Amino acid sequence: MSQLQAVECPRCTNRLYHDGSIAGRVVACPHCHADLTVPADERWHSDPPRTLRDEGIGLDGEIAGQAPVQAEGRVRGHPFYFRAKWEHWTFTACTSADIDPSWLNPPTDEDGLFRDGEYHGFYLSGEYPAASFMRYDDAEAIIKRCGLWLLEATQDAEPGAAADRGGM
């Protein structure tokens, strides 16, 4: 669910709740129909949904949204799910089946390969200030790095092996 913002109508004092998509615009108050200027919030951006492609790592997916920023797709056939919210981001991929990786539950917050029942997966996480409002350029760069680490980790590692993230 998106983080909602409120703006108060100066005429009727009723509050209009919005998801940020109307920030910086003049809209009609839904109660009294007065013109209502919705203040711009610099955290919200207007990046359109973006297609992710990188032939080098077999990346194919899409990134969209704010609060949270989310992406899903595949890295060399492995389905992945990326989510950036609050001050953190996570990247989860299923390495043993064609299931939605957001259904996987890594048993710990440790980065690397893991096992969730019959499924094998790969998990990475990191901190990012105001991750809910991450620009898509930054999210795409993180996803590409995660895709590289996923491919390195799945070459010959066992579940539970930590990924070397090189200071990320």
C-alpha positions, 0 to 999 in steps of 0.5 A: 500500500502506498504512503498517503499524503494529506492536504487541507482545503483552505475553504472547507478545511476537509482533507484530501488524501493522495498518493503523490501523483497529483503533487504540484498540481491544482485540483478541485476539492472533492467536498466544496469544489474550490481550487486546491493547490497540492504542494510538491513533494521533492521525494515523489518523482514522475518516473514512468514504469521502466523496462529493464534489459541487460543481455549480459546477465539475461535481465528482463523485467519492469520497475514501477511505483513509489512507496514502495518501488518494486520490480520483477522479472528474470535474470537468466531465467531465474524469477526475481522480485525487488522492493525498496521501502522505508530505508531498505531494499531487498532482492529475492530470486527463486533459483530452483523453480518458476514461482513468484520469488516474493512468496519465498521467506529467507530463514535469516536476513543473511545475504546469499543463497538459502532454502525455503522448504522445497525451494532454493533462493537468493537474497540480498538487502541493503540500506538506502535513504528514503528507499520508498522514493528511490529513483529508477536509475538507482534501482536499476543499478542495484538490480543489475549488481544483484543480478551479477551476484545471483549469477556468480552465487548460483554457478557452484555454491550451496544454499546458505553461502553468503554473497560477497557484495564488495562493500555495497 
